Amino acid sequence: MEKIYVVNDLVKKEYILKNKDEKVLTKTEFINKYYYNYEDSILKIMNDYNKNYEVAKEMFKYLVFVNEGNAKTEKLKMLLKIKNSLKEDKNFKNYIKDKEVIFKNIPKTKIFPSFIKYDNKEYKDEKRFYTVHKNITKEVIYVFEEISRLLASGVLLNDIKIIYNDDYEKLVKRYAKFYSINMEEKISLMGTKVLQDFLSNMDKTSSFEEAFNLLKDKSILKDKILSLINKSISEYDFTIQKEVFKALAKKASISIKYKDMLEKVDITYEGEDKHIFILGFNDSYYPKVKKTKDYINEEEKKLLNILTSSDEIEEQEEMFKMFISNNKKLYFSLTINNDYELSRYKKYNFLEKEKEENKIVYSSLAHKLELSKKLDKYYKYLEKDNSLDIYYSSFKKEYNTYSNKYNGTIKINKPISLSYTSMNTYIYNPFAYYIEKVLKINPFKDNFYIKTGSFFHRCMELEDYSLALKEYEFNEHEQEYLNRVKDEILKDIDFVKEYHNVNNFNNIKREEEIVIEFDDNLDRKSVV
């Protein structure tokens, strides 16, 4: 009997190279082919039921499991009605009838047909190790030092992989450059001028062709736009096609890959001979708890006999067990502090490993940056790091000696408005002021001052520190600062509450913009 192997999405390329004679599908490809016609169904739901692209995708994910017997709620009945209006494509089901379908290293689950066979490695109970770090910056530096050590010993960069969550993204990319290690670079298509021009053209025209022909840019990004157009074209109204295009464009990116690079993977990856570094081995990501709300509730999932949230947690655990059994050279690391705790998966024979001190410095730039941070803490907060003397003796750096003064002349042609924030920028970093306020080439970014300032305002507005905190996400350095000033914020909140208790005004104006004009060209603005 002919066999069809189904593998995890990241495994397909390497699996095919090793097993050239076998027919291979990814798990995603199998699901999309087996359950109706995926793309056509999404479009029909959008058109007939006036749903946007993302909602239509979410509805389709569940309606394939609805039938006359389990449609017990109003929402499930509606999904059944939609399902009955769709045309089932049975070509793929007929094609695999006389084939042996084998899922390799994919957890057994009730959502897949019963005829599927599973070829999974058994869990191996072996000792595994992890290192603990005070913060994620130290963790990232340690990992890149270890990667550099492997490279120095003759290991090829393509034989090293890395796994990390969103908390680590910016730091990993930054320190990869410090250590001269190539990683895949992704340029978001949505942030490019050529796409924004195309979207603007779409709103002015009645077809993709007209909008595309109006583009003057000769960028290679036009090829990517053309690819998205081909995926969006259908028999449905141009309004539907445009919505599909915009949804696809939001997630589209241009990838820059290198012949030799450190590849980011996930725990579905299999590579027995590869060195894999897993950062953030914490309980919030292993297992990863879903934060978004699903289209149907847990009871409705039980009616459909599909995975509930608790089932998904169990499936993640099975996948993790396969991962640590399929891969030999694993390097786990994590940060432990108030925000991060060790993963519950430590039960799989994990032990803490003492960090080895590297006597060789593989990136002087990374270590000079660390020295700067330690000097900052020392001079600003009188907090002396235990390793400051060692760093200083190795990388002597005079504190606060860099000159950021702008020596040119700024010509003011029209009146300008200076906020306290912009004046503060001018005082402490005139060149940054010139770049941001005069040349206006620095886009708005949610920096530390804006973020914490917004948080303080919100605390006063809600008169509740904890409630305000739930609306923001702070990294560990920001949280460390907030912990220092928390008592002051609480005092201010108490003062505001007390003020409200002793006055009988019903309409309280809490903030007011004050503008003081000095002359025709200068005024000062503030919010009080």
Secondary structure, 3 states (H helix, E strand, C coil): CCEEEEECHHHHHHHHHHCCCCEEEEHHHHHHHHCCCHHHHHHHHHHHHCCCHHHHHHHHHHHCCCCCCCCCCHHHHHHHHHHHHCCCCCHHHHHCCCCEEEEECCCCCCCCCCCCEEECCCCCCCCEEEEEECCHHHHHHHHHHHHHHHHHCCCCHHHEEEECCHHHHHHHHHHHHHCCCCECEEEEHHHCHHHHHHHHHHHHCCCHHHHHHCCCCCCCHHHHHHHHHHHHCCCCCHHHHHHHHHHHHHHCEEEECCCCCEEECCCCCCCCCCEEEECCCECCECCECCCCCCCCCHHHHHHHCCCCHHHHHHHHHHHHHHHHHHCCEEEEEEECCCCCCECHHHHCCEEECCCCCCCCCCCHHHHHHHHHHHHHHHHHHCCCCCCHHHHHHHCCCCCCCCCCCCCCCCCCCCCEEEEHHHHHHHHHCHHHHHHHHHCCCCCCCCCHHHHHHHHHHHHHHHCCHHHHHCCCCCCHHHHHHHHHHHHHHHHHHHHHHHHHHHCCCCCCCCCCEEEEEEECCEEEEEEC
